[in-house]
């Protein structure tokens, strides 16, 4: 039964990547619009992104799995809050790809990214209240989102 929960948590965590791949090629080097943009000198090579996101989605899924499996005597709304923030994270994470790559609107994507960061900080806090290890699995995601905020902002600034 816990294997099924693990697979379920992993599937959920990879949804933004799966849906984002519809509008964003796995290697940004293959995106004609993206290739015309001036980007920050700190922008990683296109092949780095799917690797980083794969690791992050795995860590997010593992964090969700720990929350799911945590037996807690604490108020039940701790888990509920964690699940709500996680669901909002899925929505904003997916919307960013559609706004940035699909609609080619980096300004709108930036606003979505800010909302995503706020949500993920709340999600991490909610995860911490259920399972502390799950919180630490989310920290790299938060750090990457701040780096993404910088990259997205620089695209707006430079273009």
N, C-alpha and C positions, 0 to 999 in steps of 0.2 A: 504493500500500500504506500509506503514512503517513497518507493521508486517512482510510482505514478505521480505523486505530489512533486517530486523533483523534476520530472519531465514537464509537468504542467507549469511549474515556476519558470523553467528555462524557456519553454515555448512563449509564455507571456512576455518575458523580458526581451526576447528577440523580435517581437512584433514590430516595433518601430524600425528596426533594421530591415526586416523583410518588406514592409510597406514602403520604406524609404528607397529601397533598391528599385522600385518601380519607376521613380522619377530621377534618382541619382545613380549613375553608374558606380559600381563598386570601386572603380579606380577613377578618381576625379580627372585624371589625364585624358579620359575618353569623352569628357563633357565639353562640347564645342563652346557653349556660352561661358562656362567657368574658365576655359582656357583663354578667353579674351579679357578677363579681368586682371587688373593690377592687384597683386596680393602682397601681404607682408613678407619680409625676408625670413620671418620665422615660420612661415607656412611649411608644414612637412610635405614630403613627396606624396603624390596621390596614393601610392600603394600602402602607405602607413595607416591611412584612415580605416580601412576595413579590418586591419589587424587590431588596432586600438579599440575600435567599437566592438569587435568580437570579444575581446577580453573584458571590456566593460559590461557588455550585455551578460556575459557569463557571471561576472561578479554580482551584478544586480539580481540575476536569477537565483544565485546562491543565497544572497541576502533575503530575498523573498521566501525562499524555501525555509531558511532558519526561522523567519517570522511565522510561517505556516505551521512549522513543527513545534514551535515553542508552546509548551503547556504552561499556562500562567494563571496564577490566582489573582492577578491584578484585574482591575476593571476591564470588562470585555471590550469597552470602546477603544482601548489602546490598539488592539489588533484592527478594529474597524477603521480607525484613523489611518493606520499604516496602509491598509488596503485602498482607502480612498485616495490618499496622496500618491500611491503607486499607480492607480488608474489614471489620475490626472497627468502624472509623469508620462505615461504611455501616449496620451493624447497630444501633449505639447511636443514631445520628442518626435512624434510622427509628423505633426503639423509643421515643424521646423523644416524638414526635408522637402515637404510639398511647397512651402512658401519660398525657400531659398532656391532649390533646384527646379522644381516644377513650375512655379509662377515667376521665377527669376526676380524675386522682390526681396533683396537682402535687408531693406529697412523693416519690412513686416517680419521677416525671419528674426531680426534682432529683438523686436518686441516680444515675439514668442519665446525666444531664448531667455530673456530676462524673466518672463513668467515661469519658464521651466526651471531656472535656477532657484527662484523663490520656492517653488513647489518642492524641488528635490531637497532643499535645506529642511523644509518642514517634514518631508518624507523621512529623511535621515534621523531627525529628532524623534519621529513617531516610531521608527524601527528601533532606535536606542531604548525606548521605553518597553519594548517587547523583548529584544535580544541585542545585547551590546555588540556582539560580533557582527551582526547585520549592519550596524551603523558604520563600522570600520570598513566594511566592504563597499559602502556607498561613497566614502570620502574620495577615492580616486575619480569617481564619476563627477563629483562636484568640482574637483580641481580641473578636470578636462573641460567641463562646461564653462568655467571661467576662461580657459584658454580659447575655447570656441567663441566666447563673447569677444575676446580680443581680436581673433581672426575675422569674425563677421564685421566688427566695427571698423577694422582696417580696410576691408573691402569697400565699405560704404565711403570711408574717408578718401581712399585712393582712386575711387571711380566717380 
